[in-house]
Amino acid sequence: MAEDTQHATGGGGAPLAAIAASLQKERARAGLSLTELARRAGIAKSTLSQLESGTGNPSVETIWALSTALSVPFTQLVQPPRPSVRLVRAGEGPRFAAERADYVATLLSPSPPHARRDLYLIQAEPGRPRESDPHPPGTVEHVVLSAGRALVGLLDDPVELGPGDYIAYPGDVGHVFKALEPGTLAVMVSEHG
């Protein structure tokens, strides 16, 4: 039957579990209810419910309608997620040095699509502190000190950190990172609002 080749369970089609997981993830990302996504895609709510539970048998037209309603590529709904491994060796990655402080930020992981964060390795030496102007509203910085000691946080109330200590503070106000020992290292996540 020609129709069988258009359905996900027809020979060689996408696995229903991958479609179900992708639909659930993308619907949650879009903030849509089952009813609203079904309405936007022009399909029955029961059909969408079956697809999300992995028991449906979607045609190519149904997947296209859902991908359009979710504003994602067709392949994003039908390809099983692939594990992604990213390795950045010590000393690799784009490095950004401060002008007036012995402070280097290495970008380890830029924000992926649909996320709003960047990951940095901070290397700092005692001396002049790295004072940062406020970032865009809603920014939060998370710092875990790996080695050394540092004063980290708001300009008017920094906190002394030792190895293993964690601090989160608003990045949309002035903040500071001041190394207190040679070889101070930290991991920083800048979460954008």
MARDOVEX-475703 format. One record per residue: residue number from 1; residue in one letter; x, y, z of N, C-alpha, C in turn. Coordinates in pm, 1 decimal, decimal comma. Last residue first. Example, Ala and Ser with C-alpha at 12.3 -4.5 7.8 and 13.67 -1.06 7.14 Angstrom:
% MARDOVEX-475703
+-----+--------+----------+----------+----------+----------+----------+----------+----------+----------+----------+
| num | residu |   n.east |  n.north |     n.up |  ca.east | ca.north |    ca.up |   c.east |  c.north |     c.up |
+-----+--------+----------+----------+----------+----------+----------+----------+----------+----------+----------+
|   2 |      S |   1285,0 |   -225,0 |    708,0 |   1367,0 |   -106,0 |    714,0 |   1290,0 |      3,0 |    787,0 |
|   1 |      A |   1319,0 |   -569,0 |    780,0 |   1230,0 |   -450,0 |    780,0 |   1320,0 |   -330,0 |    780,0 |
+-----+--------+----------+----------+----------+----------+----------+----------+----------+----------+----------+
This chain:
% MARDOVEX-475703
+-----+--------+----------+----------+----------+----------+----------+----------+----------+----------+----------+
| num | residu |   n.east |  n.north |     n.up |  ca.east | ca.north |    ca.up |   c.east |  c.north |     c.up |
+-----+--------+----------+----------+----------+----------+----------+----------+----------+----------+----------+
| 193 |      G |   1851,4 |   3696,4 |   3075,0 |   1710,2 |   3704,6 |   3109,1 |   1617,8 |   3703,2 |   2993,8 |
| 192 |      H |   2119,1 |   3466,5 |   3057,1 |   2056,4 |   3587,6 |   3003,6 |   1906,9 |   3584,2 |   3026,9 |
| 191 |      E |   2371,5 |   3367,5 |   3258,9 |   2234,8 |   3332,7 |   3220,5 |   2161,7 |   3460,0 |   3180,9 |
| 190 |      S |   2684,1 |   3264,0 |   3250,6 |   2610,5 |   3389,3 |   3237,0 |   2474,9 |   3352,9 |   3178,0 |
| 189 |      V |   2876,6 |   3076,5 |   3457,1 |   2764,5 |   3066,9 |   3364,6 |   2694,5 |   3202,0 |   3366,1 |
| 188 |      M |   3216,7 |   3013,8 |   3513,6 |   3106,2 |   3109,3 |   3523,8 |   3002,7 |   3078,6 |   3416,5 |
| 187 |      V |   3461,7 |   2871,5 |   3709,1 |   3370,1 |   2847,1 |   3598,3 |   3253,1 |   2941,7 |   3619,3 |
| 186 |      A |   3794,8 |   2982,1 |   3791,9 |   3651,4 |   2968,1 |   3820,4 |   3577,7 |   2931,4 |   3693,3 |
| 185 |      L |   4110,4 |   3016,9 |   3950,4 |   4029,9 |   2965,5 |   3839,7 |   3885,5 |   2952,6 |   3882,9 |
| 184 |      T |   4410,7 |   3174,3 |   4032,7 |   4268,0 |   3161,0 |   4062,9 |   4191,8 |   3121,4 |   3937,3 |
| 183 |      G |   4688,1 |   3207,7 |   4033,9 |   4629,9 |   3087,6 |   3974,3 |   4483,7 |   3066,8 |   4007,1 |
| 182 |      P |   4736,2 |   3377,9 |   4347,1 |   4780,2 |   3344,8 |   4211,3 |   4712,8 |   3215,1 |   4163,6 |
| 181 |      E |   4449,0 |   3512,2 |   4519,0 |   4564,6 |   3422,8 |   4515,4 |   4606,0 |   3400,7 |   4370,6 |
| 180 |      L |   4238,5 |   3676,4 |   4475,1 |   4314,6 |   3700,7 |   4597,6 |   4439,6 |   3614,0 |   4605,5 |
| 179 |      A |   4075,4 |   3838,9 |   4206,0 |   4155,2 |   3725,4 |   4251,2 |   4235,1 |   3765,4 |   4375,1 |
| 178 |      K |   3763,9 |   3964,6 |   4182,5 |   3899,0 |   4003,7 |   4223,6 |   3971,4 |   3881,7 |   4278,1 |
| 177 |      F |   3500,6 |   4069,3 |   4005,7 |   3576,2 |   3945,5 |   4027,9 |   3718,1 |   3989,2 |   4058,9 |
| 176 |      V |   3184,1 |   4240,6 |   4040,4 |   3330,2 |   4236,2 |   4044,3 |   3380,8 |   4093,0 |   4058,8 |
| 175 |      H |   2918,4 |   4449,3 |   3902,5 |   2970,7 |   4335,7 |   3977,8 |   3122,0 |   4325,4 |   3958,7 |
| 174 |      G |   2624,3 |   4646,7 |   3861,3 |   2770,3 |   4638,2 |   3862,7 |   2817,7 |   4523,3 |   3950,3 |
| 173 |      V |   2346,9 |   4449,3 |   3741,3 |   2399,9 |   4558,9 |   3822,4 |   2551,8 |   4542,4 |   3823,1 |
| 172 |      D |   2284,3 |   4223,1 |   3609,8 |   2233,6 |   4347,5 |   3551,6 |   2258,2 |   4467,7 |   3641,9 |
| 171 |      G |   2352,3 |   3994,7 |   3730,9 |   2453,3 |   4051,0 |   3641,9 |   2408,2 |   4181,3 |   3579,4 |
| 170 |      P |   2289,6 |   3898,8 |   4058,8 |   2235,7 |   3968,1 |   3941,5 |   2350,1 |   4027,6 |   3859,2 |
| 169 |      Y |   2451,0 |   3584,3 |   4140,6 |   2420,1 |   3724,9 |   4168,7 |   2364,4 |   3789,2 |   4042,4 |
| 168 |      A |   2565,4 |   3300,6 |   4309,1 |   2483,9 |   3352,1 |   4199,1 |   2446,1 |   3494,1 |   4237,2 |
| 167 |      I |   2843,3 |   3095,0 |   4393,5 |   2765,3 |   3216,1 |   4416,5 |   2685,3 |   3248,3 |   4290,5 |
| 166 |      Y |   3018,3 |   2831,2 |   4554,6 |   2931,0 |   2875,8 |   4446,4 |   2859,5 |   3002,5 |   4488,8 |
| 165 |      D |   3330,9 |   2670,8 |   4626,9 |   3222,5 |   2762,3 |   4663,1 |   3147,9 |   2808,6 |   4537,2 |
| 164 |      G |   3547,2 |   2527,4 |   4533,4 |   3421,4 |   2456,3 |   4552,0 |   3304,8 |   2545,5 |   4588,8 |
| 163 |      P |   3789,6 |   2731,5 |   4690,1 |   3761,7 |   2621,3 |   4597,6 |   3633,5 |   2546,2 |   4633,8 |
| 162 |      G |   3624,1 |   3031,5 |   4815,8 |   3734,4 |   2937,0 |   4810,7 |   3696,6 |   2824,3 |   4716,7 |
| 161 |      L |   3530,7 |   3377,1 |   4807,4 |   3507,8 |   3237,9 |   4771,1 |   3637,5 |   3158,3 |   4777,7 |
| 160 |      E |   3386,2 |   3652,5 |   4960,0 |   3510,0 |   3578,3 |   4939,6 |   3476,5 |   3431,2 |   4916,5 |
| 159 |      V |   3165,2 |   3868,0 |   4788,1 |   3181,2 |   3759,6 |   4884,3 |   3312,6 |   3688,2 |   4854,8 |
| 158 |      P |   3088,3 |   4223,1 |   4762,7 |   3139,9 |   4096,1 |   4711,6 |   3162,3 |   3995,8 |   4825,1 |
| 157 |      D |   2916,2 |   4466,6 |   4762,4 |   2907,4 |   4360,5 |   4862,7 |   2959,7 |   4226,6 |   4809,3 |
| 156 |      D |   2928,4 |   4650,0 |   4556,8 |   2924,4 |   4703,1 |   4693,1 |   2918,7 |   4595,0 |   4801,2 |
| 155 |      L |   2934,7 |   4483,5 |   4327,4 |   3043,3 |   4578,6 |   4354,8 |   3046,3 |   4623,0 |   4500,0 |
| 154 |      L |   2843,0 |   4140,7 |   4382,5 |   2804,8 |   4280,0 |   4360,3 |   2918,8 |   4373,0 |   4400,5 |
| 153 |      G |   3100,8 |   3899,5 |   4317,1 |   2962,4 |   3938,5 |   4340,2 |   2938,6 |   4084,5 |   4310,8 |
| 152 |      V |   3395,0 |   3790,0 |   4482,7 |   3305,8 |   3781,2 |   4367,1 |   3166,4 |   3828,2 |   4407,2 |
| 151 |      L |   3725,3 |   3749,9 |   4553,9 |   3608,7 |   3826,8 |   4594,4 |   3519,5 |   3836,4 |   4471,0 |
| 150 |      A |   3891,5 |   3430,6 |   4573,4 |   3850,4 |   3550,7 |   4501,7 |   3735,6 |   3618,4 |   4574,0 |
| 149 |      R |   4150,1 |   3184,2 |   4556,6 |   4048,9 |   3255,4 |   4634,3 |   4015,3 |   3381,7 |   4558,5 |
| 148 |      G |   4223,6 |   2863,7 |   4403,8 |   4257,8 |   2997,3 |   4453,6 |   4149,6 |   3052,9 |   4544,3 |
| 147 |      A |   3988,4 |   2699,6 |   4185,8 |   4119,3 |   2706,0 |   4252,3 |   4146,0 |   2849,1 |   4296,2 |
| 146 |      S |   3712,9 |   2720,9 |   4129,2 |   3781,7 |   2592,1 |   4114,9 |   3913,7 |   2589,2 |   4189,8 |
| 145 |      L |   3405,0 |   2858,7 |   4213,2 |   3549,5 |   2875,6 |   4219,2 |   3615,3 |   2737,9 |   4217,8 |
| 144 |      V |   3140,2 |   2917,7 |   4013,4 |   3194,6 |   2814,2 |   4100,8 |   3345,3 |   2832,2 |   4097,4 |
| 143 |      V |   2885,2 |   3150,5 |   3955,1 |   3029,4 |   3126,2 |   3958,9 |   3058,4 |   3014,4 |   4057,4 |
| 142 |      H |   2644,4 |   3291,0 |   3751,6 |   2668,8 |   3181,7 |   3845,6 |   2818,1 |   3152,6 |   3840,3 |
| 141 |      E |   2455,3 |   3582,0 |   3691,1 |   2582,7 |   3512,5 |   3676,7 |   2596,7 |   3411,0 |   3788,9 |
| 140 |      V |   2176,5 |   3684,3 |   3508,7 |   2223,1 |   3629,4 |   3635,6 |   2354,7 |   3559,0 |   3607,4 |
| 139 |      T |   1987,8 |   3941,2 |   3353,9 |   2107,9 |   3856,9 |   3352,1 |   2142,5 |   3813,1 |   3493,8 |
| 138 |      G |   1779,7 |   4120,7 |   3362,2 |   1748,2 |   3980,2 |   3382,1 |   1868,6 |   3887,5 |   3381,4 |
| 137 |      P |   1905,9 |   4360,3 |   3130,1 |   1814,5 |   4324,4 |   3238,9 |   1784,8 |   4174,4 |   3242,8 |
| 136 |      P |   2255,1 |   4323,4 |   3024,9 |   2112,0 |   4345,5 |   2998,9 |   2023,8 |   4298,8 |   3115,0 |
| 135 |      H |   2499,0 |   4418,1 |   3282,1 |   2461,3 |   4351,2 |   3157,9 |   2312,7 |   4375,4 |   3134,8 |
| 134 |      P |   2683,3 |   4683,0 |   3434,5 |   2562,4 |   4601,0 |   3427,1 |   2539,5 |   4544,0 |   3286,7 |
| 133 |      D |   3042,0 |   4638,4 |   3415,4 |   2923,0 |   4722,1 |   3409,0 |   2800,8 |   4630,9 |   3401,6 |
| 132 |      S |   3273,6 |   4482,6 |   3629,7 |   3186,0 |   4473,5 |   3511,9 |   3069,6 |   4569,0 |   3524,5 |
| 131 |      E |   3604,9 |   4475,6 |   3717,9 |   3475,9 |   4535,5 |   3750,7 |   3392,4 |   4539,6 |   3623,4 |
| 130 |      R |   3847,4 |   4286,0 |   3822,8 |   3767,2 |   4298,0 |   3700,4 |   3630,0 |   4347,4 |   3742,7 |
| 129 |      P |   4104,2 |   4448,2 |   4024,5 |   3986,8 |   4361,4 |   4004,2 |   3923,6 |   4383,7 |   3867,8 |
| 128 |      R |   4459,3 |   4436,2 |   4011,9 |   4338,7 |   4514,4 |   3988,7 |   4219,8 |   4421,4 |   3962,5 |
| 127 |      G |   4572,0 |   4156,9 |   4191,9 |   4598,4 |   4288,6 |   4134,9 |   4467,3 |   4361,6 |   4118,3 |
| 126 |      P |   4598,7 |   3805,5 |   4120,4 |   4582,7 |   3918,6 |   4212,0 |   4624,9 |   4048,9 |   4144,0 |
| 125 |      E |   4445,1 |   3671,3 |   3821,1 |   4559,9 |   3686,6 |   3910,7 |   4535,4 |   3806,0 |   4002,4 |
| 124 |      A |   4227,6 |   3429,4 |   3667,6 |   4255,2 |   3563,3 |   3719,9 |   4374,1 |   3558,7 |   3814,7 |
| 123 |      Q |   4022,9 |   3282,9 |   3440,0 |   4157,4 |   3274,5 |   3495,5 |   4193,1 |   3415,3 |   3540,3 |
| 122 |      I |   3720,8 |   3117,6 |   3387,2 |   3782,9 |   3243,1 |   3428,4 |   3920,0 |   3212,9 |   3488,5 |
| 121 |      L |   3538,0 |   2979,4 |   3134,9 |   3642,5 |   2948,5 |   3231,5 |   3712,2 |   3080,5 |   3260,6 |
| 120 |      Y |   3182,1 |   3000,4 |   3072,3 |   3318,7 |   3051,7 |   3063,6 |   3409,0 |   2988,1 |   3167,8 |
| 119 |      L |   2888,5 |   2974,2 |   2886,7 |   2971,3 |   2910,0 |   2987,6 |   3116,3 |   2952,1 |   2965,3 |
| 118 |      D |   2572,3 |   3138,3 |   2852,2 |   2707,1 |   3113,4 |   2801,6 |   2789,0 |   3058,5 |   2916,8 |
| 117 |      R |   2221,7 |   3112,4 |   2779,6 |   2333,8 |   3110,6 |   2871,8 |   2464,0 |   3089,7 |   2795,9 |
| 116 |      R |   1952,7 |   3039,2 |   2691,2 |   1999,4 |   3176,2 |   2709,0 |   2110,0 |   3179,0 |   2813,0 |
| 115 |      A |   1822,9 |   2838,7 |   2426,2 |   1875,0 |   2854,0 |   2562,7 |   1929,4 |   2995,2 |   2571,9 |
| 114 |      H |   1754,6 |   2820,2 |   2161,9 |   1646,5 |   2806,2 |   2260,2 |   1697,2 |   2804,6 |   2404,0 |
| 113 |      P |   2076,8 |   2709,4 |   2059,8 |   1944,0 |   2761,9 |   2025,9 |   1843,3 |   2730,2 |   2136,1 |
| 112 |      P |   2330,1 |   2757,8 |   2321,7 |   2269,3 |   2686,3 |   2209,2 |   2134,2 |   2747,4 |   2175,3 |
| 111 |      S |   2577,1 |   2991,7 |   2401,4 |   2437,8 |   2953,9 |   2421,5 |   2383,0 |   2879,5 |   2300,2 |
| 110 |      P |   2905,8 |   2846,9 |   2393,4 |   2809,7 |   2954,4 |   2368,1 |   2667,7 |   2901,3 |   2383,9 |
| 109 |      S |   3134,2 |   2728,4 |   2608,5 |   3012,6 |   2684,7 |   2541,3 |   2920,6 |   2803,4 |   2520,0 |
| 108 |      L |   3369,3 |   2856,6 |   2682,1 |   3368,6 |   2711,3 |   2670,6 |   3248,5 |   2662,1 |   2591,7 |
| 107 |      L |   3559,6 |   3132,6 |   2645,5 |   3424,9 |   3083,6 |   2615,7 |   3432,2 |   2933,3 |   2593,0 |
| 106 |      T |   3755,7 |   3250,0 |   2898,8 |   3756,5 |   3161,4 |   2782,1 |   3616,0 |   3108,1 |   2763,1 |
| 105 |      A |   3873,6 |   3544,8 |   3024,6 |   3753,4 |   3461,3 |   3015,6 |   3762,7 |   3381,4 |   2886,4 |
| 104 |      V |   4120,3 |   3664,9 |   3237,6 |   4092,5 |   3610,9 |   3104,6 |   3969,5 |   3521,3 |   3113,2 |
| 103 |      Y |   4285,5 |   3917,2 |   3400,6 |   4161,4 |   3840,7 |   3399,4 |   4136,3 |   3795,9 |   3256,2 |
| 102 |      D |   4423,1 |   4147,1 |   3540,7 |   4482,0 |   4021,7 |   3495,3 |   4372,3 |   3916,2 |   3503,3 |
| 101 |      A |   4274,3 |   4448,5 |   3413,3 |   4288,7 |   4348,1 |   3518,4 |   4352,9 |   4224,4 |   3458,5 |
| 100 |      R |   4208,0 |   4618,3 |   3206,7 |   4273,3 |   4675,7 |   3323,7 |   4287,6 |   4576,5 |   3438,9 |
|  99 |      E |   4097,0 |   4465,1 |   2995,5 |   4192,8 |   4571,8 |   2966,3 |   4273,7 |   4612,8 |   3088,9 |
|  98 |      A |   4074,0 |   4107,0 |   2994,9 |   4029,5 |   4237,9 |   3044,1 |   4138,1 |   4341,1 |   3014,3 |
|  97 |      A |   4056,6 |   3888,3 |   2712,6 |   4129,8 |   3944,7 |   2826,2 |   4071,4 |   4079,9 |   2865,1 |
|  96 |      F |   3915,9 |   3601,2 |   2597,5 |   3892,8 |   3745,2 |   2603,6 |   3959,3 |   3798,7 |   2729,6 |
|  95 |      R |   3945,9 |   3329,4 |   2371,6 |   3983,5 |   3392,6 |   2498,5 |   3965,1 |   3543,5 |   2488,4 |
|  94 |      P |   3795,7 |   3041,8 |   2239,7 |   3817,6 |   3186,5 |   2224,8 |   3839,3 |   3251,6 |   2360,9 |
|  93 |      G |   3982,9 |   2734,2 |   2293,1 |   3861,8 |   2815,5 |   2299,3 |   3894,3 |   2963,0 |   2284,8 |
|  92 |      E |   4235,0 |   2583,4 |   2505,8 |   4163,9 |   2600,8 |   2379,7 |   4041,6 |   2689,7 |   2401,0 |
|  91 |      G |   4333,5 |   2546,7 |   2759,8 |   4408,1 |   2634,8 |   2670,9 |   4342,4 |   2656,5 |   2535,5 |
|  90 |      A |   4211,2 |   2222,3 |   2790,1 |   4270,7 |   2337,3 |   2859,2 |   4354,4 |   2417,3 |   2759,7 |
|  89 |      R |   3972,4 |   2136,1 |   2534,2 |   4092,6 |   2109,2 |   2613,2 |   4143,1 |   2237,9 |   2677,4 |
|  88 |      V |   3650,3 |   2071,6 |   2510,9 |   3738,7 |   2186,4 |   2498,4 |   3856,7 |   2158,9 |   2591,1 |
|  87 |      L |   3415,2 |   1872,7 |   2354,0 |   3536,1 |   1872,5 |   2435,2 |   3614,9 |   1998,1 |   2406,0 |
|  86 |      R |   3093,4 |   1759,1 |   2347,4 |   3179,2 |   1871,6 |   2310,0 |   3295,7 |   1874,0 |   2406,8 |
|  85 |      V |   2862,4 |   1536,8 |   2224,5 |   2976,2 |   1551,2 |   2314,2 |   3060,9 |   1664,4 |   2260,9 |
|  84 |      S |   2532,6 |   1447,8 |   2210,1 |   2631,0 |   1543,6 |   2162,7 |   2740,8 |   1557,0 |   2267,5 |
|  83 |      P |   2318,6 |   1197,2 |   2097,0 |   2403,0 |   1249,2 |   2204,9 |   2510,6 |   1339,3 |   2145,3 |
|  82 |      R |   2039,9 |   1289,5 |   1905,2 |   2171,1 |   1226,4 |   1906,4 |   2251,9 |   1284,4 |   2021,5 |
|  81 |      P |   1694,7 |   1218,7 |   1899,9 |   1803,2 |   1304,0 |   1944,3 |   1934,1 |   1224,9 |   1948,5 |
|  80 |      P |   1560,5 |   1091,7 |   1592,3 |   1586,1 |   1073,9 |   1734,7 |   1701,4 |   1165,1 |   1777,4 |
|  79 |      Q |   1369,9 |   1290,6 |   1375,8 |   1499,7 |   1229,5 |   1401,7 |   1519,2 |   1211,4 |   1551,1 |
|  78 |      V |   1123,7 |   1422,1 |   1368,8 |   1129,6 |   1280,6 |   1333,3 |   1264,1 |   1212,9 |   1357,7 |
|  77 |      L |   1138,9 |   1690,5 |   1437,2 |   1034,7 |   1608,8 |   1499,8 |   1052,4 |   1459,2 |   1473,6 |
|  76 |      Q |   1340,4 |   1790,2 |   1284,8 |   1354,4 |   1801,8 |   1430,6 |   1249,8 |   1717,5 |   1503,1 |
|  75 |      T |   1252,7 |   1769,7 |   1023,7 |   1348,9 |   1670,4 |   1073,9 |   1365,4 |   1675,3 |   1224,8 |
|  74 |      F |   1093,2 |   2001,4 |    999,7 |   1032,0 |   1868,1 |    995,5 |   1124,5 |   1764,8 |   1060,7 |
|  73 |      P |   1190,8 |   2273,2 |   1215,2 |   1206,6 |   2193,4 |   1093,8 |   1141,9 |   2054,9 |   1108,8 |
|  72 |      V |    933,2 |   2462,6 |   1382,8 |   1057,6 |   2385,3 |   1386,1 |   1069,1 |   2308,4 |   1254,6 |
|  71 |      S |    686,4 |   2583,1 |   1455,0 |    796,4 |   2661,8 |   1396,8 |    931,3 |   2592,3 |   1413,0 |
|  70 |      L |    465,0 |   2443,3 |   1524,0 |    566,8 |   2460,1 |   1628,8 |    684,8 |   2546,0 |   1583,6 |
|  69 |      A |    325,6 |   2436,5 |   1286,0 |    260,4 |   2497,5 |   1403,0 |    360,7 |   2524,8 |   1515,5 |
|  68 |      T |    513,6 |   2295,4 |   1130,7 |    477,7 |   2433,4 |   1096,6 |    416,4 |   2504,3 |   1217,3 |
|  67 |      S |    508,8 |   2047,9 |   1257,7 |    635,2 |   2122,6 |   1252,7 |    609,3 |   2269,2 |   1218,9 |
|  66 |      L |    238,7 |   1976,9 |   1215,8 |    288,6 |   1999,0 |   1351,9 |    418,9 |   2078,4 |   1350,8 |
|  65 |      A |    233,7 |   1951,8 |    936,3 |    143,0 |   2046,9 |   1002,2 |    192,5 |   2078,5 |   1143,5 |
|  64 |      W |    423,5 |   1746,3 |    902,5 |    447,3 |   1880,1 |    845,3 |    359,5 |   1984,2 |    914,7 |
|  63 |      I |    289,2 |   1536,9 |   1031,9 |    417,5 |   1584,7 |   1085,3 |    449,4 |   1723,7 |   1031,5 |
|  62 |      T |     67,4 |   1513,7 |    859,5 |     47,3 |   1545,2 |   1001,4 |    175,4 |   1600,8 |   1062,4 |
|  61 |      E |    189,4 |   1442,4 |    618,5 |    113,4 |   1568,3 |    627,2 |     92,7 |   1610,7 |    772,1 |
|  60 |      V |    293,6 |   1194,1 |    674,7 |    387,6 |   1303,1 |    650,0 |    315,5 |   1437,9 |    661,4 |
|  59 |      S |     95,6 |   1055,7 |    942,9 |    131,2 |   1069,7 |    801,6 |    231,6 |   1183,9 |    789,7 |
|  58 |      P |    144,6 |    867,2 |   1243,7 |    130,7 |    994,0 |   1171,5 |    169,4 |    984,3 |   1024,3 |
|  57 |      N |      3,5 |    691,2 |   1445,2 |     62,2 |    648,5 |   1318,8 |     56,6 |    768,6 |   1224,5 |
|  56 |      G |     44,1 |    668,2 |   1807,3 |    -18,1 |    712,8 |   1682,8 |     54,9 |    657,4 |   1561,6 |
|  55 |      T |    173,0 |    614,7 |   2040,3 |     84,1 |    510,5 |   1988,6 |     19,0 |    549,8 |   1856,2 |
|  54 |      G |    318,5 |    798,5 |   2184,2 |    391,7 |    700,5 |   2105,7 |    305,5 |    591,8 |   2046,0 |
|  53 |      S |    198,2 |   1004,8 |   2304,6 |    211,4 |    884,4 |   2387,5 |    282,6 |    772,5 |   2310,9 |
|  52 |      E |    189,4 |   1188,3 |   2102,1 |    275,0 |   1218,1 |   2216,6 |    291,8 |   1098,5 |   2309,4 |
|  51 |      L |     -0,2 |   1062,6 |   1938,1 |    137,5 |   1080,3 |   1890,6 |    232,4 |   1105,5 |   2006,9 |
|  50 |      Q |   -230,9 |   1079,1 |   2098,6 |   -175,5 |    948,3 |   2061,9 |    -30,0 |    960,1 |   2017,8 |
|  49 |      S |   -260,3 |   1358,8 |   2101,6 |   -241,3 |   1285,2 |   2226,7 |   -180,9 |   1147,2 |   2200,2 |
|  48 |      L |   -310,1 |   1405,5 |   1831,3 |   -189,6 |   1459,8 |   1893,4 |   -158,4 |   1386,3 |   2022,6 |
|  47 |      T |   -558,4 |   1275,7 |   1811,2 |   -445,3 |   1233,4 |   1726,6 |   -313,9 |   1280,8 |   1788,7 |
|  46 |      S |   -714,6 |   1423,1 |   1987,3 |   -690,7 |   1281,0 |   2016,2 |   -573,1 |   1227,4 |   1934,5 |
|  45 |      K |   -730,3 |   1666,8 |   1853,4 |   -657,9 |   1660,2 |   1980,2 |   -623,3 |   1514,7 |   2015,5 |
|  44 |      A |   -684,6 |   1658,8 |   1500,8 |   -765,1 |   1627,6 |   1618,9 |   -676,5 |   1620,2 |   1742,9 |
|  43 |      I |   -530,2 |   1942,7 |   1337,5 |   -549,8 |   1799,0 |   1358,0 |   -633,2 |   1777,9 |   1483,6 |
|  42 |      G |   -428,6 |   2196,9 |   1286,8 |   -545,4 |   2151,1 |   1213,1 |   -565,0 |   2000,5 |   1222,4 |
|  41 |      A |   -232,2 |   2317,5 |   1429,9 |   -188,8 |   2223,5 |   1326,3 |   -305,9 |   2172,7 |   1242,0 |
|  40 |      R |   -382,2 |   2467,7 |   1610,1 |   -291,4 |   2536,4 |   1517,4 |   -248,0 |   2447,0 |   1402,2 |
|  39 |      R |   -517,3 |   2257,1 |   1747,4 |   -592,5 |   2359,2 |   1673,6 |   -503,6 |   2426,5 |   1569,1 |
|  38 |      A |   -298,6 |   2125,1 |   1864,9 |   -385,5 |   2053,3 |   1770,4 |   -463,6 |   2152,8 |   1684,8 |
|  37 |      L |   -208,4 |   2330,9 |   2033,7 |   -122,6 |   2281,7 |   1925,2 |   -205,7 |   2207,4 |   1820,7 |
|  36 |      E |   -433,9 |   2356,8 |   2205,4 |   -389,8 |   2469,6 |   2122,6 |   -300,9 |   2422,1 |   2007,6 |
|  35 |      T |   -452,8 |   2101,2 |   2326,4 |   -565,4 |   2157,6 |   2251,6 |   -518,3 |   2266,9 |   2156,4 |
|  34 |      L |   -207,6 |   2080,9 |   2459,4 |   -243,8 |   1984,6 |   2354,3 |   -351,1 |   2043,2 |   2263,9 |
|  33 |      S |    -67,9 |   2414,4 |   2495,3 |   -144,3 |   2299,3 |   2544,7 |   -166,7 |   2203,1 |   2427,7 |
|  32 |      L |    260,3 |   2552,4 |   2464,2 |    127,0 |   2527,0 |   2409,7 |     61,2 |   2406,6 |   2476,4 |
|  31 |      G |    524,1 |   2640,5 |   2490,7 |    424,4 |   2677,4 |   2591,1 |    281,8 |   2656,3 |   2543,6 |
|  30 |      A |    733,5 |   2565,2 |   2336,7 |    645,1 |   2667,7 |   2280,3 |    538,6 |   2713,8 |   2379,0 |
|  29 |      R |    837,1 |   2366,1 |   2500,4 |    920,2 |   2483,3 |   2469,1 |    833,4 |   2597,8 |   2419,8 |
|  28 |      A |    625,3 |   2181,8 |   2486,8 |    657,3 |   2246,6 |   2615,0 |    739,0 |   2373,2 |   2592,1 |
|  27 |      R |    647,7 |   2111,7 |   2217,6 |    522,0 |   2171,9 |   2265,0 |    544,9 |   2243,9 |   2397,6 |
|  26 |      E |    903,6 |   1998,9 |   2216,0 |    877,8 |   2121,7 |   2139,8 |    747,6 |   2189,5 |   2181,5 |
|  25 |      K |    866,4 |   1772,3 |   2384,2 |    968,8 |   1873,7 |   2412,1 |    935,6 |   2006,0 |   2343,2 |
|  24 |      Q |    659,9 |   1630,7 |   2254,8 |    644,1 |   1675,6 |   2393,6 |    740,6 |   1789,0 |   2425,4 |
|  23 |      L |    782,4 |   1582,4 |   2003,8 |    658,7 |   1660,2 |   2013,9 |    638,5 |   1715,2 |   2154,9 |
|  22 |      S |   1002,8 |   1422,9 |   2081,0 |   1023,1 |   1552,7 |   2015,6 |    899,3 |   1641,1 |   2025,9 |
|  21 |      A |    873,3 |   1196,7 |   2186,6 |    961,7 |   1277,8 |   2271,9 |    983,0 |   1416,8 |   2212,6 |
|  20 |      A |    732,2 |   1106,6 |   1955,0 |    661,4 |   1140,2 |   2079,7 |    745,8 |   1231,7 |   2166,5 |
|  19 |      I |    944,1 |   1056,2 |   1778,6 |    843,0 |   1156,7 |   1744,7 |    770,4 |   1201,7 |   1871,3 |
|  18 |      A |   1072,4 |    851,6 |   1918,3 |   1145,2 |    976,0 |   1889,0 |   1047,2 |   1088,3 |   1856,0 |
|  17 |      A |    872,6 |    656,2 |   1923,5 |    923,0 |    710,1 |   2050,1 |    996,4 |    842,2 |   2027,7 |
|  16 |      L |    839,2 |    587,5 |   1653,5 |    733,6 |    662,1 |   1722,5 |    781,7 |    723,5 |   1852,9 |
|  15 |      P |   1107,4 |    632,3 |   1425,8 |   1051,1 |    561,9 |   1541,5 |    949,4 |    649,1 |   1614,8 |
|  14 |      A |   1038,7 |    689,3 |   1080,8 |   1093,1 |    738,0 |   1207,4 |   1030,7 |    661,1 |   1323,3 |
|  13 |      G |   1040,7 |    398,8 |    859,6 |    999,6 |    530,8 |    905,5 |   1063,6 |    568,2 |   1038,1 |
|  12 |      G |   1091,2 |    142,1 |    765,3 |   1199,8 |    238,8 |    764,6 |   1162,8 |    377,0 |    812,4 |
|  11 |      G |    760,0 |     69,2 |    688,3 |    898,2 |     24,6 |    678,5 |    998,4 |    137,6 |    670,6 |
|  10 |      G |    548,4 |    275,0 |    897,8 |    571,7 |    201,0 |    774,3 |    720,1 |    171,9 |    760,6 |
|   9 |      T |    526,9 |    442,3 |   1107,6 |    553,2 |    303,0 |   1141,2 |    571,6 |    217,4 |   1017,4 |
|   8 |      A |    476,3 |    688,2 |    989,1 |    599,0 |    672,0 |   1065,9 |    628,8 |    526,5 |   1098,0 |
|   7 |      H |    357,1 |    674,0 |    651,6 |    335,2 |    672,0 |    794,6 |    463,7 |    637,6 |    867,6 |
|   6 |      Q |    401,8 |    646,2 |    386,7 |    390,4 |    782,6 |    436,4 |    376,3 |    787,6 |    588,0 |
|   5 |      T |    390,1 |    382,7 |    328,4 |    521,7 |    445,1 |    321,7 |    518,5 |    588,8 |    372,1 |
|   4 |      D |    114,1 |    328,0 |    340,0 |    201,0 |    279,8 |    447,2 |    337,6 |    347,0 |    445,1 |
|   3 |      E |      9,3 |    418,7 |     97,5 |    -11,6 |    498,2 |    217,9 |     80,6 |    455,5 |    331,3 |
|   2 |      A |     60,7 |    219,2 |    -87,4 |    139,4 |    342,2 |    -93,5 |    126,9 |    421,9 |     34,9 |
|   1 |      M |     82,4 |   -118,3 |      0,0 |      0,0 |      0,0 |      0,0 |     86,8 |    124,6 |      0,0 |
+-----+--------+----------+----------+----------+----------+----------+----------+----------+----------+----------+
